[in-house]
Amino acid sequence: MSVRRKTGPGMLVSHVLVWLYAALLALPLYYLLVSSLKDNTEIFSSAFGLPSKWLWQNYRDAWEFVSLGPRCSTPRSSPARPRS
Protein backbone atom coordinates (compact mmCIF):
# COMPACT_ATOMS: atom_id res chain seq x y z
CA MET A 1 0.00 0.00 0.00
CA SER A 2 1.61 3.26 -1.09
CA VAL A 3 0.90 6.67 0.33
CA ARG A 4 0.21 9.37 -2.22
CA ARG A 5 1.47 12.83 -1.46
CA LYS A 6 -0.73 15.76 -2.22
CA THR A 7 0.88 17.97 -4.85
CA GLY A 8 -0.25 21.06 -6.61
CA PRO A 9 -0.12 24.83 -6.47
CA GLY A 10 -1.48 24.93 -2.92
CA MET A 11 1.39 22.78 -1.66
CA LEU A 12 3.92 25.03 -3.40
CA VAL A 13 2.39 28.15 -1.84
CA SER A 14 2.43 26.58 1.62
CA HIS A 15 6.09 25.59 1.25
CA VAL A 16 7.03 29.10 0.14
CA LEU A 17 5.15 30.60 3.09
CA VAL A 18 6.88 28.26 5.53
CA TRP A 19 10.32 29.17 4.15
CA LEU A 20 9.51 32.89 4.30
CA TYR A 21 8.41 32.50 7.91
CA ALA A 22 11.60 30.60 8.76
CA ALA A 23 13.69 33.36 7.16
CA LEU A 24 11.73 35.97 9.10
CA LEU A 25 12.54 34.17 12.36
CA ALA A 26 16.21 33.63 11.46
CA LEU A 27 16.88 37.25 10.49
CA PRO A 28 17.03 38.65 14.06
CA LEU A 29 19.35 35.82 15.11
CA TYR A 30 21.65 36.57 12.18
CA TYR A 31 21.64 40.28 13.08
CA LEU A 32 22.39 39.49 16.72
CA LEU A 33 25.33 37.28 15.89
CA VAL A 34 26.81 39.52 13.20
CA SER A 35 26.48 42.74 15.17
CA SER A 36 27.99 41.14 18.28
CA LEU A 37 31.23 40.72 16.33
CA LYS A 38 31.44 44.36 15.12
CA ASP A 39 32.48 47.61 16.72
CA ASN A 40 29.89 50.35 17.25
CA THR A 41 30.68 52.38 14.14
CA GLU A 42 30.48 49.35 11.89
CA ILE A 43 27.10 48.32 13.33
CA PHE A 44 25.58 51.62 12.23
CA SER A 45 27.38 51.85 8.90
CA SER A 46 26.56 48.35 7.61
CA ALA A 47 23.95 46.75 9.81
CA PHE A 48 23.48 43.42 8.01
CA GLY A 49 26.87 43.09 6.33
CA LEU A 50 29.56 40.79 7.62
CA PRO A 51 32.16 42.44 9.87
CA SER A 52 35.35 43.64 8.21
CA LYS A 53 37.23 42.55 11.34
CA TRP A 54 35.74 39.85 13.56
CA LEU A 55 35.96 41.20 17.14
CA TRP A 56 35.79 38.13 19.37
CA GLN A 57 37.12 40.43 22.11
CA ASN A 58 33.56 41.79 22.47
CA TYR A 59 32.51 38.57 24.19
CA ARG A 60 35.42 38.75 26.64
CA ASP A 61 34.67 42.41 27.39
CA ALA A 62 30.99 41.65 28.04
CA TRP A 63 31.91 38.69 30.27
CA GLU A 64 34.20 40.89 32.36
CA PHE A 65 31.79 43.85 32.39
CA VAL A 66 29.03 41.86 34.07
CA SER A 67 31.54 40.00 36.30
CA LEU A 68 30.35 36.55 35.31
CA GLY A 69 33.76 34.92 35.74
CA PRO A 70 33.87 34.73 39.56
CA ARG A 71 30.18 33.83 39.86
CA CYS A 72 30.36 31.00 37.37
CA SER A 73 33.56 29.47 38.68
CA THR A 74 32.68 29.29 42.38
CA PRO A 75 30.67 26.32 43.63
CA ARG A 76 27.13 27.02 44.70
CA SER A 77 26.19 26.61 48.31
CA SER A 78 23.90 23.77 49.25
CA PRO A 79 20.21 24.65 49.49
CA ALA A 80 18.89 25.60 52.88
CA ARG A 81 17.17 22.86 54.82
CA PRO A 82 13.60 23.47 55.91
CA ARG A 83 13.12 24.02 59.63
CA SER A 84 11.17 21.42 61.51
C-alpha positions in Angstrom: 0.0 0.0 0.0 1.6 3.3 -1.1 0.9 6.7 0.3 0.2 9.4 -2.2 1.5 12.8 -1.5 -0.7 15.8 -2.2 0.9 18.0 -4.8 -0.2 21.1 -6.6 -0.1 24.8 -6.5 -1.5 24.9 -2.9 1.4 22.8 -1.7 3.9 25.0 -3.4 2.4 28.1 -1.8 2.4 26.6 1.6 6.1 25.6 1.3 7.0 29.1 0.1 5.2 30.6 3.1 6.9 28.3 5.5 10.3 29.2 4.1 9.5 32.9 4.3 8.4 32.5 7.9 11.6 30.6 8.8 13.7 33.4 7.2 11.7 36.0 9.1 12.5 34.2 12.4 16.2 33.6 11.5 16.9 37.2 10.5 17.0 38.6 14.1 19.3 35.8 15.1 21.6 36.6 12.2 21.6 40.3 13.1 22.4 39.5 16.7 25.3 37.3 15.9 26.8 39.5 13.2 26.5 42.7 15.2 28.0 41.1 18.3 31.2 40.7 16.3 31.4 44.4 15.1 32.5 47.6 16.7 29.9 50.3 17.3 30.7 52.4 14.1 30.5 49.4 11.9 27.1 48.3 13.3 25.6 51.6 12.2 27.4 51.9 8.9 26.6 48.4 7.6 23.9 46.7 9.8 23.5 43.4 8.0 26.9 43.1 6.3 29.6 40.8 7.6 32.2 42.4 9.9 35.4 43.6 8.2 37.2 42.5 11.3 35.7 39.9 13.6 36.0 41.2 17.1 35.8 38.1 19.4 37.1 40.4 22.1 33.6 41.8 22.5 32.5 38.6 24.2 35.4 38.7 26.6 34.7 42.4 27.4 31.0 41.6 28.0 31.9 38.7 30.3 34.2 40.9 32.4 31.8 43.8 32.4 29.0 41.9 34.1 31.5 40.0 36.3 30.3 36.5 35.3 33.8 34.9 35.7 33.9 34.7 39.6 30.2 33.8 39.9 30.4 31.0 37.4 33.6 29.5 38.7 32.7 29.3 42.4 30.7 26.3 43.6 27.1 27.0 44.7 26.2 26.6 48.3 23.9 23.8 49.3 20.2 24.6 49.5 18.9 25.6 52.9 17.2 22.9 54.8 13.6 23.5 55.9 13.1 24.0 59.6 11.2 21.4 61.5 
